[in-house]
Amino acid sequence: MRLRWLRAPGILKRLFPDFVWRYNADEKRVYLTFDDGPIPESTPWTLDLLKKKRVKATFFCVGDNVRKYPELFRSIIEDGHAVGNHTHNHLKAWHNNTPKYVENVIMASEYIDSKLFRPPYGLIKSSQLKCLSADYKVIMWDVLSGDYRQDISPERCYRDVMKKVRPGSILLFHNHIKSERNMRYTLTRLIDELKEQGYDFGICH
Ligand SMILES: [Zn+2]
């Protein structure tokens, strides 16, 4: 199951006010984020595009993918992007007890040097959060791109995202095979359009 909301619902924001859902609304800046990589099918393409467009982003990496593709991870860092921890095995919070979950985050931290964490599926138990909050800042999102959805066209994906973007938005895309078609189309158009509108692009912090 994946969250299908384009914007994280208000109730989650009220339950977890310490999470970062959006940055400064007074600045015309957005924050691109890419979850689940690095993978060879997607990350090199993403990095090429970002380089071409002179845009920085944040990659929430799965530790086991960093272990498998260390050179891709190095490219992310060398290109000046930020990275975050997305657990070692993309764990579902509600299927794992707190020690197991935390251990998996620690395992990923051996590959990913970052104080940023994003829980897979955007959900985390309060007991798990309690253990992680001293060491990590939890970064959620403001605009879920829906790039992984097979039931929408790339054009629809792009339009849905553009409708939701606002100053300070954190945009969630994926470096995942399922997301390729929609992500490539949407990202390419979106960067140009947002630049045209006067936005610049920041990294999560
Ligand atoms: Zn994920």
Boltz pocket constraint, residues with backbone or C-beta under 6 A from the ligand:
constraints:
  - pocket:
      binder: B
      contacts: [[A, 35], [A, 36], [A, 86], [A, 90], [A, 119], [A, 120], [A, 121]]
      max_distance: 6.0
